[in-house]
């Protein structure tokens, strides 16, 4: 319900395999946990099970991964913007989101 209420998704893709090159020419390979397509574009959500009192700090450690995924999604769907990225903290039942302007 949260996902539907927050993003009003047109489509939700789970465990999306990614393979491509980033802007520096490095190969990026991974599995995107959730790709949420809304009317305005895409949100990238990753599930993490970390136990930490500093989720903001831990988010920063995962930000390079999320940026890489964002770049690959932008290349795969050039007509649709990536609106932001987020982490679903499984152990806490919460989600931390960053809008596109902050991740670029």
Backbone as a printed PyTorch tensor [residue, N CA C, xyz], in Angstrom:
tensor([[[  0.8140,  -1.2050,   0.0000],
         [  0.0000,   0.0000,   0.0000],
         [  0.8510,   1.2600,   0.0000]],

        [[  1.9400,   1.2140,   0.7650],
         [  2.8030,   2.3980,   0.8170],
         [  3.3180,   2.7420,  -0.5760]],

        [[  3.8000,   1.7310,  -1.2940],
         [  4.3490,   1.9270,  -2.6350],
         [  3.3100,   2.5550,  -3.5610]],

        [[  2.1170,   2.0320,  -3.5320],
         [  1.0340,   2.5550,  -4.3710],
         [  0.6700,   3.9750,  -3.9740]],

        [[  0.5650,   4.2320,  -2.6840],
         [  0.2130,   5.5750,  -2.2170],
         [  1.2870,   6.6080,  -2.5010]],

        [[  2.5500,   6.2080,  -2.3890],
         [  3.6590,   7.1580,  -2.5640],
         [  3.9690,   7.4390,  -4.0340]],

        [[  3.9540,   6.4050,  -4.8680],
         [  4.4200,   6.5490,  -6.2480],
         [  3.3300,   6.4410,  -7.3090]],

        [[  2.1730,   5.9460,  -6.9720],
         [  1.1210,   5.6900,  -7.9560],
         [  1.7150,   4.9880,  -9.1830]],

        [[  2.2820,   3.8030,  -8.9730],
         [  3.0120,   3.1440, -10.0640],
         [  2.1320,   2.6930, -11.2190]],

        [[  2.6940,   2.8240, -12.4010],
         [  2.1150,   2.2670, -13.6140],
         [  2.5520,   0.8020, -13.7100]],

        [[  3.8060,   0.5610, -13.2500],
         [  4.3900,  -0.7710, -13.3150],
         [  5.4900,  -0.8690, -12.2600]],

        [[  5.6290,  -2.0410, -11.6630],
         [  6.7080,  -2.3080, -10.7080],
         [  7.4470,  -3.5500, -11.1860]],

        [[  8.7300,  -3.3880, -11.4500],
         [  9.5730,  -4.5080, -11.8750],
         [ 10.4610,  -4.9120, -10.7100]],

        [[ 10.5720,  -6.2140, -10.4730],
         [ 11.3620,  -6.7360,  -9.3630],
         [ 12.5710,  -7.5000,  -9.8950]],

        [[ 13.6870,  -7.3710,  -9.1590],
         [ 14.9200,  -8.0930,  -9.4770],
         [ 15.3100,  -7.9360, -10.9430]],

        [[ 15.5190,  -6.6890, -11.3270],
         [ 15.8720,  -6.3380, -12.7050],
         [ 17.3890,  -6.4720, -12.8860]],

        [[ 17.8430,  -7.3860, -13.7430],
         [ 19.2900,  -7.5070, -13.9750],
         [ 19.8010,  -6.2960, -14.7590]],

        [[ 20.9360,  -5.7750, -14.3260],
         [ 21.5430,  -4.6160, -14.9890],
         [ 22.9690,  -4.9570, -15.4000]],

        [[ 23.3310,  -4.5270, -16.5930],
         [ 24.6960,  -4.6730, -17.0780],
         [ 24.9390,  -3.5490, -18.0650]],

        [[ 25.9870,  -2.7780, -17.8170],
         [ 26.2990,  -1.6720, -18.7060],
         [ 27.5600,  -0.9660, -18.2620]],

        [[ 27.8300,   0.1550, -18.9080],
         [ 29.0160,   0.9370, -18.5620],
         [ 28.5870,   2.2750, -17.9950]],

        [[ 29.3090,   2.7150, -16.9660],
         [ 29.0260,   4.0330, -16.4050],
         [ 29.7550,   5.1010, -17.2170]],

        [[ 29.6270,   6.3510, -16.7990],
         [ 30.2130,   7.4620, -17.5660],
         [ 31.7360,   7.4470, -17.5830]],

        [[ 32.3800,   6.6880, -16.6640],
         [ 33.8370,   6.5720, -16.6440],
         [ 34.3340,   5.3710, -17.4380]],

        [[ 33.3830,   4.5800, -17.9930],
         [ 33.7600,   3.4200, -18.7660],
         [ 33.9050,   2.1500, -17.9430]],

        [[ 33.5230,   2.2010, -16.6700],
         [ 33.5750,   1.0090, -15.8210],
         [ 32.3250,   0.1620, -16.0400]],

        [[ 32.4930,  -1.1480, -16.0050],
         [ 31.3670,  -2.0570, -16.1530],
         [ 30.5890,  -2.0990, -14.8470]],

        [[ 29.2780,  -1.9500, -14.9620],
         [ 28.3770,  -2.0180, -13.8120],
         [ 27.4730,  -3.2240, -14.0190]],

        [[ 27.4720,  -4.1010, -13.0310],
         [ 26.6310,  -5.2880, -13.0800],
         [ 25.9390,  -5.4350, -11.7380]],

        [[ 24.6440,  -5.7010, -11.7650],
         [ 23.9240,  -5.8690, -10.5140],
         [ 22.4850,  -6.2540, -10.7640]],

        [[ 21.7650,  -6.3580,  -9.6730],
         [ 20.3420,  -6.6510,  -9.7330],
         [ 19.6120,  -5.5660,  -8.9590]],

        [[ 18.7830,  -4.8400,  -9.6710],
         [ 17.9980,  -3.7640,  -9.0840],
         [ 16.7730,  -4.3970,  -8.4100]],

        [[ 16.6100,  -4.1780,  -7.1170],
         [ 15.5300,  -4.8370,  -6.3750],
         [ 14.1470,  -4.4200,  -6.8650]],

        [[ 13.9070,  -3.1150,  -6.9680],
         [ 12.6100,  -2.6150,  -7.4430],
         [ 12.8130,  -1.4330,  -8.3790]],

        [[ 12.2170,  -1.5120,  -9.5380],
         [ 12.1640,  -0.3850, -10.4640],
         [ 10.6980,   0.0080, -10.5600]],

        [[ 10.3910,   1.1680, -10.0130],
         [  9.0060,   1.6350,  -9.9540],
         [  8.8000,   2.6620, -11.0580]],

        [[  7.9250,   2.3520, -11.9830],
         [  7.5990,   3.2740, -13.0650],
         [  6.3080,   4.0050, -12.7150]],

        [[  6.4020,   5.3230, -12.6550],
         [  5.2120,   6.1480, -12.4330],
         [  4.9600,   6.9570, -13.7030]],

        [[  3.9100,   7.7400, -13.7010],
         [  3.5980,   8.5560, -14.8810],
         [  4.7350,   9.5200, -15.2140]],

        [[  5.4550,   9.9780, -14.1950],
         [  6.5170,  10.9550, -14.4180],
         [  7.8840,  10.3810, -14.6990]],

        [[  8.1110,   9.1040, -14.4000],
         [  9.4270,   8.5140, -14.5850],
         [  9.6470,   7.3520, -13.6360]],

        [[ 10.9200,   7.0880, -13.3250],
         [ 11.2910,   5.9110, -12.5450],
         [ 11.8240,   6.2720, -11.1650]],

        [[ 11.5530,   5.3830, -10.2170],
         [ 12.1840,   5.3810,  -8.8950],
         [ 12.9100,   4.0540,  -8.7500]],

        [[ 14.1100,   4.1090,  -8.2100],
         [ 14.9290,   2.9240,  -7.9840],
         [ 14.9660,   2.6700,  -6.4830]],

        [[ 14.5330,   1.4740,  -6.0730],
         [ 14.5330,   1.1180,  -4.6500],
         [ 15.3430,  -0.1520,  -4.4360]],

        [[ 16.1910,  -0.1060,  -3.4230],
         [ 17.0330,  -1.2460,  -3.0820],
         [ 16.6890,  -1.6990,  -1.6670]],

        [[ 16.5920,  -2.9940,  -1.4530],
         [ 16.3330,  -3.5470,  -0.1220],
         [ 17.6640,  -3.7440,   0.5960]],

        [[ 17.7450,  -3.3030,   1.8440],
         [ 18.9370,  -3.5250,   2.6660],
         [ 18.4920,  -4.0210,   4.0360]],

        [[ 19.2610,  -4.9680,   4.5890],
         [ 18.8990,  -5.5450,   5.8820],
         [ 19.8420,  -5.1180,   6.9970]],

        [[ 20.6240,  -4.0690,   6.7740],
         [ 21.5830,  -3.5880,   7.7690],
         [ 20.9010,  -3.2460,   9.0920]],

        [[ 21.6150,  -3.4820,  10.1720],
         [ 21.2000,  -3.0070,  11.4880],
         [ 22.1510,  -1.8800,  11.8650]],

        [[ 21.6350,  -0.6660,  11.9230],
         [ 22.4670,   0.4940,  12.2060],
         [ 21.6280,   1.5940,  12.8440]],

        [[ 22.2670,   2.3620,  13.7060],
         [ 21.5990,   3.5290,  14.2870],
         [ 21.7650,   4.7550,  13.3990]],

        [[ 22.6060,   4.6380,  12.3800],
         [ 22.8870,   5.7630,  11.4820],
         [ 22.5050,   5.3910,  10.0530]],

        [[ 21.2040,   5.3130,   9.7920],
         [ 20.7690,   4.9530,   8.4430],
         [ 21.1430,   6.0180,   7.4260]],

        [[ 21.1840,   7.2760,   7.8400],
         [ 21.6090,   8.3370,   6.9230],
         [ 23.0420,   8.1340,   6.4660]],

        [[ 23.9160,   7.8280,   7.4030],
         [ 25.3170,   7.5680,   7.0660],
         [ 25.4750,   6.3210,   6.2260]],

        [[ 24.7210,   5.2950,   6.5660],
         [ 24.7960,   4.0520,   5.8050],
         [ 24.2580,   4.2610,   4.3920]],

        [[ 23.2200,   5.1100,   4.2660],
         [ 22.6870,   5.4370,   2.9410],
         [ 23.8030,   5.9860,   2.0590]],

        [[ 24.6310,   6.8450,   2.6400],
         [ 25.7440,   7.4360,   1.8820],
         [ 26.6880,   6.3680,   1.3370]],

        [[ 26.8820,   5.2730,   2.0860],
         [ 27.7860,   4.2300,   1.6000],
         [ 27.1920,   3.4850,   0.4000]],

        [[ 25.8650,   3.4450,   0.3200],
         [ 25.1980,   2.7780,  -0.8000],
         [ 24.9140,   3.7160,  -1.9750]],

        [[ 25.1060,   5.0050,  -1.7930],
         [ 24.7780,   5.9780,  -2.8340],
         [ 25.5340,   5.7510,  -4.1440]],

        [[ 26.8220,   5.3840,  -4.1280],
         [ 27.4880,   5.1030,  -5.4170],
         [ 26.8050,   3.9760,  -6.2000]],

        [[ 26.3610,   2.9290,  -5.5110],
         [ 25.6410,   1.8420,  -6.1680],
         [ 24.3380,   2.3520,  -6.7710]],

        [[ 23.6070,   3.1410,  -6.0130],
         [ 22.3340,   3.6760,  -6.5000],
         [ 22.5380,   4.6260,  -7.6670]],

        [[ 23.5970,   5.4190,  -7.6160],
         [ 23.9180,   6.3130,  -8.7440],
         [ 24.2450,   5.5140,  -9.9970]],

        [[ 25.0010,   4.4360,  -9.8280],
         [ 25.3520,   3.6010, -10.9830],
         [ 24.0930,   2.9880, -11.5950]],

        [[ 23.2090,   2.4770, -10.7580],
         [ 21.9540,   1.9160, -11.2520],
         [ 21.1270,   2.9870, -11.9630]],

        [[ 21.0990,   4.1750, -11.3870],
         [ 20.3460,   5.2790, -11.9780],
         [ 20.8740,   5.6080, -13.3780]],

        [[ 22.1860,   5.6380, -13.5200],
         [ 22.7790,   5.9120, -14.8240],
         [ 22.4080,   4.8670, -15.8640]],

        [[ 22.4050,   3.6040, -15.4530],
         [ 22.0450,   2.5380, -16.3940],
         [ 20.5720,   2.6060, -16.7810]],

        [[ 19.7140,   2.9310, -15.8360],
         [ 18.2860,   3.0510, -16.1520],
         [ 18.0620,   4.2260, -17.0920]],

        [[ 18.7660,   5.3380, -16.8710],
         [ 18.6420,   6.4920, -17.7760],
         [ 19.0420,   6.1210, -19.2010]],

        [[ 20.1200,   5.3420, -19.3380],
         [ 20.5640,   4.9200, -20.6700],
         [ 19.5720,   3.9600, -21.3150]],

        [[ 18.9930,   3.0770, -20.5080],
         [ 18.0620,   2.0770, -21.0460],
         [ 16.7380,   2.7010, -21.4740]],

        [[ 16.3340,   3.7670, -20.7810],
         [ 15.0490,   4.4300, -21.0540],
         [ 15.2780,   5.9340, -21.2120]],

        [[ 15.9140,   6.3660, -22.3080],
         [ 16.3060,   7.7710, -22.4370],
         [ 15.1480,   8.7650, -22.4420]],

        [[ 13.9660,   8.3550, -22.7740],
         [ 12.8330,   9.2720, -22.7900],
         [ 12.1330,   9.4120, -21.4520]],

        [[ 12.5820,   8.6630, -20.4330],
         [ 11.9260,   8.6470, -19.1220],
         [ 12.9450,   8.9840, -18.0460]],

        [[ 12.7370,  10.0150, -17.2550],
         [ 13.7110,  10.3880, -16.2300],
         [ 13.6870,   9.4510, -15.0200]],

        [[ 14.8240,   9.3800, -14.3540],
         [ 14.8800,   8.7540, -13.0370],
         [ 14.5530,   9.8560, -12.0380]],

        [[ 13.4820,   9.6820, -11.3070],
         [ 13.0070,  10.7070, -10.3760],
         [ 13.7320,  10.6650,  -9.0450]],

        [[ 14.2900,   9.5130,  -8.7040],
         [ 15.0180,   9.4030,  -7.4530],
         [ 15.3480,   7.9680,  -7.1270]],

        [[ 16.0510,   7.8090,  -6.0140],
         [ 16.4600,   6.4990,  -5.5340],
         [ 16.0830,   6.3710,  -4.0720]],

        [[ 16.0280,   5.1340,  -3.5990],
         [ 15.7100,   4.9340,  -2.1940],
         [ 16.1840,   3.5900,  -1.6930]],

        [[ 16.2390,   3.5040,  -0.3750],
         [ 16.5650,   2.2480,   0.2910],
         [ 15.4170,   1.8690,   1.2010]],

        [[ 14.9740,   0.6350,   1.0350],
         [ 13.9810,   0.0480,   1.9400],
         [ 14.7790,  -0.6870,   3.0160]],

        [[ 14.7470,  -0.1620,   4.2410],
         [ 15.4480,  -0.7650,   5.3660],
         [ 14.5490,  -1.8640,   5.9280]],

        [[ 14.7780,  -3.0870,   5.4950],
         [ 13.9190,  -4.2150,   5.8330],
         [ 13.7810,  -4.3860,   7.3450]],

        [[ 14.8800,  -4.2830,   8.0640],
         [ 14.8610,  -4.5200,   9.5150],
         [ 14.0820,  -3.4700,  10.2870]],

        [[ 13.8540,  -2.3030,   9.6890],
         [ 13.1740,  -1.2040,  10.3740],
         [ 11.7960,  -0.8990,   9.7960]],

        [[ 11.5090,  -1.4500,   8.6190],
         [ 10.2230,  -1.1730,   7.9850],
         [ 10.0880,   0.2720,   7.5440]],

        [[ 11.2240,   0.8770,   7.1480],
         [ 11.1990,   2.2650,   6.7020],
         [ 11.8790,   2.3740,   5.3310]],

        [[ 11.6640,   3.5080,   4.6750],
         [ 12.2800,   3.7820,   3.3710],
         [ 12.9020,   5.1670,   3.4140]],

        [[ 14.1270,   5.2770,   2.9410],
         [ 14.8090,   6.5620,   2.7880],
         [ 14.8750,   6.8730,   1.3050]],

        [[ 14.4520,   8.0780,   0.9310],
         [ 14.4010,   8.4770,  -0.4830],
         [ 15.2700,   9.6970,  -0.7350]],

        [[ 15.8730,   9.7360,  -1.9300],
         [ 16.5860,  10.9050,  -2.4200],
         [ 16.0260,  11.2500,  -3.7970]],

        [[ 15.5540,  12.4790,  -3.9870],
         [ 15.0790,  12.8720,  -5.3130],
         [ 16.2280,  13.0140,  -6.2910]],

        [[ 15.9350,  12.9780,  -7.5650],
         [ 16.9100,  12.9900,  -8.6520],
         [ 17.9140,  14.1210,  -8.5320]],

        [[ 17.5080,  15.2990,  -8.2070],
         [ 18.4250,  16.4340,  -8.1420],
         [ 19.5370,  16.2590,  -7.1370]],

        [[ 19.3280,  15.4310,  -6.1310],
         [ 20.3280,  15.1940,  -5.0910],
         [ 21.2930,  14.0790,  -5.4730]],

        [[ 20.8370,  13.1140,  -6.2790],
         [ 21.6920,  11.9710,  -6.6040],
         [ 22.6340,  12.2410,  -7.7490]],

        [[ 22.3440,  13.2090,  -8.5970],
         [ 23.1740,  13.4480,  -9.7890],
         [ 24.5200,  14.0270,  -9.4370]]])
